[in-house]
Each structure stands twice: as structure tokens, then as C-alpha cells.
Amino acid sequence: MFTDVPGNTPLQPLPADYAPFGGAQWFVIPDGPDAGKKLFFYDCVVGDGEPQATFLFVHGNPESSLTYRRIVRTMAENTAGAIRIVALDHIGFGLSDRADFEMVDMHHASNLGQLVAALDLTGITLVIHDWGGAIGTGAMLGMPDRVAALALMNTTVFPMPKSGLVYPRFPVPFLLPWTYLGHVVPDFLWQWIPPMVMFSPGNRRDFVFRHIPDFFFRAIAGRLTEEEKLYRRMFQPRANARASRRHVKQTGVWGHGYAYRDKRLGMQSNHRFYLDIQNRLVPGWRDRKIPARAFFGTWDPCGKAEVQLQWLEALPQLAGHMHRFDGVGHFVEEHRPGYIGRELLKMHDLL
């Protein structure tokens, strides 16, 4: 079920220090449409003694576990006790096997749930970002008591409000709306989109007039950073690009549920998946009063005030623990890693 032999990840040779504190291995998925594929994760303990907390980091799209690297380093360098850190790459991302169908959150959640059960993780502090919100929470639908605390960053599991920023008009209405990029950019060109957006600034003017021209100049000149090159290589396989694009196509109805036809699996719908999260899982965590923290880059539909209010109404224990960063966009973990890492430690009195 576990191996140290990689599968058919496009990131070959394997990047150095991808798992910054060791524990890298692959989980051979036993069940479901991805049965037999190898899912990369690392599982390590930093600090002395028995772990006092377990943190499970779940990434979204178009990311990988790499997006949490600076948060993890901050935690390792500042923790006052031993902590266990588990982070993974979904199928079609990072060091995991390539996708072979148009995967969405419910498929990744099934794979993650199998990993959590195989590792027998308990007392989890679930750390989620972007589509990792639905993936991470959805993975726990059948085992909610394994989660002891929740930390969320620019994500939602609720129907995206139509007021304020929305992905069909963000970041630039009629020119570069994120939702429509998933429809109009072909698979073979998609590899350029993730590295362009992952490190983008937190306002429209800098994004349009500084960041985009700078990125394309450096791309043409062969001067992308190593991290940008990694995100580009991740989506060179067209099946990976197609699965990533499927997530983007659905951002306009985030949290509402949607249906689509996959060439391999036929009709797929995650309406029930979202309803179960909204109606069963989140209320259960509210009733248990699990500790919760939220971190929002406010220039982003997933960080707007309406989404913040949805989370606060769903989990009142977030009151006084919602951290907002103006001038920061969707990838808040890339822009405020030190702050977030220290706050995660504070949740367990480990700073």
C-alpha cells in the first residue's frame, strides 16, 4: 500500500527538498477510479518528543503540496514541541501519478479519505486552501471525529454568493475572467497558466500592467524561476491540464454543485457531495466547537466579505479568529506564510 518508488509523475527527475523534512513516500490507492495509482505524500515529525499536534495540509488547483513549503518551514523553525506534518499531492498534481480523467474535488476527496484511513490519522488539524477546502472536508464526511481543528485559507464549501467579486468577472471582466480561461485555453497551452497565476500580486493594476507582461517576457527569455518551471512541468501532460481546467470551468458555480460528462467515467455530479458537506459535516463541527482559524486574501472571490460571513455563520467559533489581508489575492499562503505558520502553532499553544 506504501512505496518509496515514484510512478509516472511528470516531475522527473524528482525535485530536491520537495519534502523539506523527509518522510516522502507514495500511497497506492486501493479503491475507486484511481485504484492502482500512486499518490505522493510526506509524513514527518519535527521537534523533540511525541507529537502534540498533527497537521494535514490539503492543496487546491493549480497547486501542489509545494504551496505550503514556507508555512511548514515556519512551523518547524518555531514550534515549542513536536508536531506531525502530513502533506500530499493529488493525482494529476506534483509528484503523484498523472490523471487519466477529468478529476474534480469529490474524486480527490475519495483518494484523500483512503490515505487518512490508511495512516490512521486522528486529532487532525485540517489545513485547507482553494479547492482543497471541499477536498479536505469532503474526505472527512465518513470520519468527522478524526478532525480536531480546522484552518482555512481562501476557500469555500458553500454556494458562492453572486454579489461582490465573482470568478466569471475576475480578475479582469471581459478580458481575463478566470472561469472562461478553463474553456478557451487549450490543453497544450494550459501549462503556462498555473505558473503565471500562482505568484500573482493582490490587485488588478499590478496584475495586468506589471505581472502579466513580466511573466511572459521571462517565459519567452527562458528566465522563469525554478518554482514556476515546476508548476509548468506539472501540467505539460494533457490529461493533467484537462483535469486542472475542469476545476477552473466550475469556479462560476463554486459550492453550488455541478454536473459534467467525462469521456472515461460518463456523467459526473458533485451536488450530493456539496450538500453533505454543508448539511452534515460543517454543522457537526460547529456543534463540537472544534477550534477554527481563517486567513483571507481579500482581493479574491474566495476571500470577499460575503464568503467570510458564510464561514462565520457556519462556524461561530471563528469569531475573533478571522485574519484578513488587504492587498493580497487568492494565494494567501504564498504571501503570508510566516504569519499563518505561527498562528497554526498558536492554535495548540506551541509557539
Secondary structure as GFF3:
##gff-version 3
##sequence-region A 1 351
A	DSSP	beta_strand	2	3	.	.	.	ID=ss1
A	DSSP	beta_strand	24	28	.	.	.	ID=ss2
A	DSSP	beta_strand	38	46	.	.	.	ID=ss3
A	DSSP	beta_strand	54	58	.	.	.	ID=ss4
A	DSSP	three_ten_helix	65	68	.	.	.	ID=ss5
A	DSSP	alpha_helix	69	78	.	.	.	ID=ss6
A	DSSP	beta_strand	83	88	.	.	.	ID=ss7
A	DSSP	alpha_helix	105	119	.	.	.	ID=ss8
A	DSSP	beta_strand	124	129	.	.	.	ID=ss9
A	DSSP	alpha_helix	132	139	.	.	.	ID=ss10
A	DSSP	three_ten_helix	144	146	.	.	.	ID=ss11
A	DSSP	beta_strand	147	153	.	.	.	ID=ss12
A	DSSP	three_ten_helix	167	169	.	.	.	ID=ss13
A	DSSP	alpha_helix	178	184	.	.	.	ID=ss14
A	DSSP	alpha_helix	187	190	.	.	.	ID=ss15
A	DSSP	alpha_helix	193	198	.	.	.	ID=ss16
A	DSSP	alpha_helix	204	206	.	.	.	ID=ss17
A	DSSP	pi_helix	207	211	.	.	.	ID=ss18
A	DSSP	alpha_helix	212	220	.	.	.	ID=ss19
A	DSSP	alpha_helix	226	234	.	.	.	ID=ss20
A	DSSP	alpha_helix	238	249	.	.	.	ID=ss21
A	DSSP	three_ten_helix	251	253	.	.	.	ID=ss22
A	DSSP	beta_strand	259	262	.	.	.	ID=ss23
A	DSSP	beta_strand	266	269	.	.	.	ID=ss24
A	DSSP	alpha_helix	271	276	.	.	.	ID=ss25
A	DSSP	pi_helix	277	281	.	.	.	ID=ss26
A	DSSP	alpha_helix	282	288	.	.	.	ID=ss27
A	DSSP	beta_strand	292	297	.	.	.	ID=ss28
A	DSSP	three_ten_helix	301	303	.	.	.	ID=ss29
A	DSSP	alpha_helix	305	314	.	.	.	ID=ss30
A	DSSP	three_ten_helix	316	318	.	.	.	ID=ss31
A	DSSP	beta_strand	322	325	.	.	.	ID=ss32
A	DSSP	alpha_helix	332	335	.	.	.	ID=ss33
A	DSSP	alpha_helix	337	346	.	.	.	ID=ss34
###
